[in-house]
Amino acid sequence: MISKSISRSSNALGAGLAVLATALLIGAFGGTASAGADSLSWYQCGAWGGLGVYEDANCSKKGASNSYSWLRPSSTPFTTSNTLSGIQQPYIIKYTQAGIAFEVECDEAQGSGTLVNTETQANIEKYNLTLSDCWVTKPGGAIGCLVSSEAGSADHKIIFNSLKASSPKSPEALNPNVKFAPSEGVPLATFLYEGCSHGGTSKLVGSFLAKMHNDASLLGTTAEEMLASGTLKLNSVVGPKVGITSVKAISSESGKPVKLDTVP
């Protein structure tokens, strides 16, 4: 199984990034990611009971009337998936420790949380993410080496703790970044290497930015950008930098895509 995973890694990553790039360019997610009746807006400009800070329906000019604001007067439970147009986009976790390149590939990623709207921005709360079917793809030749969420479970999972994030305060910005961090100052994720020469517990600490794509219900990260930012580390704030390549398609509980960024 390990050798199979290693051999598929480069192919899956190349194909996955190609599909992701195409999806982001055309705003594709099952054909329903564009604005309209088929999607739900995370937040939008509107006259919510006449209470606001803007005088125009674009929420771009403050004035005497103050009738409009960025708001959606409700919270929206949501789910995330790494499947776009029926194709799974694997999560790739990368870092280098003591000169050795490590890489873990997870085929499935399912998450859930709540979008909570306020007067000035929207917040992601209690976002839980489980990566499944995870395999150690580097260093090579690690027969029997695997990752698990608990000692002895051999479940091939990495579980991210309850995360939080906030929308940009200028939602009209193009493809803005959203910062994810742990809710209560705990590690983002904890996992174990079992049957490996480098066995033991590993933690992901710090925070990371995900790019919000205006024309699709997507949040994405690339390992290269995350490694360059240096905000996500292994085990401690002075540990090795960690990068993650990922894509999250966001839907309501009813299955409708949730547009993260809507400009009237």
N, C-alpha and C positions, 0 to 999 in steps of 0.2 A: 504493500500500500504506500509506503514512504517513497519507493522508487517511482511509482506511478505518479505520486503527487509532485515529485521533483521534476519529472519529465514534462508534466502538463503546465508547470508554473509559468515558464517563459511564454508559452503559446497562449495561455489564458490571459496573462497580463497584457500582451500585445493586442489580442483580440478585444479584451475588455476595454482598454483605453481607446481603441478605435471606435467601438460602439458608443462609449461615453462621449467622446468628442463629437460624434455625429449627433447624438441625442441632444447635447447642449446647444449645438449650432441651430438645430431645427426646432428645439423646444418640444421634443417628442416624448410622450409618456402615455402609451396606449391611445394616442390620438386625442387626449382630452386635457392636456396640460395648458392649453391656451385659455385666455379669459373668456368668461361666458357662463351660461347656465350650468355647464357640466363641471365647473370647479367652484371651490369655496375660497374667498379671499381671507387671508390672515388678518389684514387690517386695511382700511380704506378711508378716504376723506369723505366726510358727510356732515350733515347738520343733525347731530345727535341730541335732540331735545333743546336745540338752540344754545347749548353750552359749548363754547369752544374758544380758540385763540386766533383763528384765521377768519378773514372776511370773504374769501373766495372758495369756490368748490374744488380748487386744486390744492388747497392748503399751502399756498405759496406766499400769501401776503397777509400780514397782520394789520388789523384796522379797527375802526370804531364798532363795527357790527359784531365781530367775534362770534359768528354763528357756526363756524366749521372747525372740525378737528380730525386728526387721525385717530380713528377709534372703530372698534367693532364691539358692541356692548354684550359680549358673551365670551365664554371660554370654549375651546374646541378640542376635544380629545382627538389624538391623531396616532397614526402608526407609520412606520417607515419600513422600507424593503430595499434590498439591493438588486431587485429584478426590474429591468427596463425592457419593455416590448418583448417580454417572455424570456429574456436572457439574463442570467445571473452575472453580476459584476463583482468579482472577488475582492475582498478587503486584503490589502498587503501591508503588513507591519514590518518596518525595516529599522535596523540600528547596527552600529559597529561598536564592539567591545573588545578591548585588548587587541586591537588590530584584526579581529575576526568579524566578518559580515554575517549578521543573523537576519533571517527572514521567515515570517510565518504567514501563510496564506489561508484565509477563511472563505469558504464557498458561499455560506449563507449568513445573512445579517438581518435580524428582525428587531424592531424597536417600537416603543410606545411612550407617549407622554401627553402633555396638555399645553395648548397655546392659550395664554391668558392675556387679554388686552387691557391696556391702561390708556390714559389720555394721550400720552406722548410716545408710547412704543408698545410692542407686544413682547411677552416673555415666554420662553420655553421652560416648563417646569417638570420635574420628576421624569426626565427622559431616561429610560432604561433600554440598554442595547445589548443583545446577546449575539455574539459571533459563534457560528457552529461549523462543524466539519473543518476544523482548523488543523493544518499540518505544518511541520517544520520543513521548510524547503531549502534553507541554508543554516549552517554549513552542510554541504552534501555528504552523502554516505552515512547519515545518522540513522542506521537501521534500528527501529524500535523506539526512536526518540519522538515524543509527542507532547502536546500541551493539553492541559486540563484546567477546569475551574476549581476543583477540589482535589486534595491528595487522594490518590487511589481510585479516582472515578474514571479516568481514561475517557472522558466524555468529549474530548476534542473541542472544548468551548472556552471562550474568553468573554467574561461578563463585565460590562461597564456599569459602574455605580450610578445612582440617580444624578443626572447631569442637569445643568441649567444654562440658559443663554438668553440674550436679549436681542431684539431686532435693532437695526441702525435707527438713530433718531432722525435721519433724513431718508425716508423710505423711497424717495425718488432717485436716489443714487443708483447707478448702473452696477449690477453684479457686486453688491457690497459683501463684506465679510461678517460672519456671526461668530462670536467668541463663545466656546463651550468650556465649562469648568465644573468641578464637582460641587454638589449642593452644600455639603457640610465639611469642607476642608479635608476630605478623605481622598485616597488615590482614585484616579479615574477608573482604573481597572487593576485587578490582581489575577495572575494566572501562574501555573506551575509548569516547569519542564520536568517530565518524567521519563526515565530510561535514557537520559542524555548525559553526555560527559560534562555538560554545563548545567546540570539539574538544579532544582531549587525554585523558590518563589521569586517571581518578578512582579514589579509594580510599574504602572504608568502614572506619572505625577505631572502636575502643572496644568496647562490649558492648551487649546488649539483653536485655530480659525477654520471655519468652513465657508466656502463661497456660495452665496445665495444667487441663483440664476433667475432673473426676472421673468423670463418667458416660459419657464417650466417649473413644476413642483419638485425642485431638486436642490439638494445641498451636496457639495462635493469637496474633496480634499485631494492633494497630491503629496506623495512622500517627499518629493524634492522641495516643494515650497515649505512644508512643515519642518523638514530638517534645516532649511535655511533660516527659519524664524527662531528655532531653538527653544520654543516654549514648552514642548513636551519632552520629558526626560524619563530615563529608566531608573527606577528605584529611589532617586533623590534628585534635588535641584541641581546637584553638581554631577549627576550621572550622564551617561551617553545620550545624545540627542536621538529622538525617535521620530520617524515619519510614517504616515499612513496614507495609502491611496484608497479612496472610497467614494461611493456615490449613494445618496439616500433619496429615494422617491417617497414623497410625503402625501399621505391620504387621510381623509376623515375616517371615522369608524364605519361609515356607510360605504366606503370604497371610493369616494370622490376625491380627486386630487385637490390638495390645499395649496393655492398660490400664495407664496410667501411675500410677494412684493406686487402691489397693485397701485398704479397711478391712474386716477380718473382721467 
